[in-house]
Amino acid sequence: MIMEQDLNKVEHLYDTVAKKYAETFSGEHEKKPKDQEILHRFSIKIGDRRPIWDFGCGPGQTTEYLKNLGIEISGLDLSEKILEQARTIHPGIHFQKGNILEFEFDNDSIAGAVAFYAIVHFTEEQVKIACREVYRVLKPGGIFLFTYHIGKETIHVEEFLGKKIDIDFMFFTTDFIFSCLNDSGFEKIEIIEREPYPGVEYESRRAYAFAKKPGL
Ligand SMILES: C[S@@+](CC[C@H](N)C(=O)[O-])C[C@H]1O[C@@H](n2cnc3c(N)ncnc32)[C@H](O)[C@@H]1O
């Protein structure tokens, strides 16, 4: 039986590190040219379609980046404390609590979604559920962009941002991510891999995955 990462543990982790996480990662896209290029591409694909969501938004750095590109966007996260940080830093953006594995959104109700490193604590089974959930809530033609750490390993972490914690960080192969998206029904799947930016971020290889729900 596959052990599922306990979402209460994930929520507790981000509640615990919320302030430090916000201080550390706010504005991070300024130091990552590939993030900027990909987010620009997403904003062009989206155009004036709405609504757009940032799932697992954390303190809202990606939400804000897209808002500054002219996208009306809201953020969703599991952790109430990290949402408090997001609301304080970005008072003009709507943020709400929710679970990517079980959205409260209707079928075919969202035009586009991003999820930057929101799947880092998911088991493979949970990634499959997340892909199916995002597919369900996207409108036909809706665009999904998300990022992940490339690899096969699971890293158990007991200290993060100066706090004692107990959590697993999961890495995924691009073949696995491709098949999750494909099996969920997505088309036009494009996965762009890159090397880490030394001194800027944890030194893992990263990937950006674009996928489209068939339709207009
Ligand atoms: C590594 S952080 C990424 C945050 C932000 N997107 C970033 O790039 O820094 C993972 C975020 O996903 C959220 N998260 C994890 N599992 C989630 C779930 N099932 N539903 C909604 N949010 C979730 C966490 O609370 C956390 O804020």
The ligand as a Gaussian input file, in Angstrom:
#p B3LYP/6-31G(d) Opt

LIG

0 1
 C        6.910000      24.401000      -1.483000
 S        5.533000      25.415000      -1.095000
 C        5.354000      26.368000      -2.603000
 C        4.703000      27.710000      -2.336000
 C        4.788000      28.684000      -3.509000
 N        3.968000      28.269000      -4.615000
 C        6.228000      28.811000      -3.928000
 O        6.543000      28.567000      -5.109000
 O        7.055000      29.168000      -3.073000
 C        4.160000      24.306000      -1.201000
 C        2.851000      25.024000      -0.911000
 O        1.787000      24.159000      -1.286000
 C        0.823000      24.162000      -0.268000
 N        0.116000      22.878000      -0.338000
 C        0.626000      21.648000      -0.113000
 N       -0.309000      20.708000      -0.286000
 C       -1.459000      21.373000      -0.653000
 C       -2.777000      20.964000      -0.951000
 N       -3.134000      19.668000      -0.917000
 N       -3.689000      21.898000      -1.264000
 C       -3.354000      23.230000      -1.287000
 N       -2.116000      23.676000      -0.999000
 C       -1.174000      22.760000      -0.679000
 C        1.616000      24.342000       1.014000
 O        0.809000      24.794000       2.092000
 C        2.669000      25.334000       0.570000
 O        2.236000      26.660000       0.738000

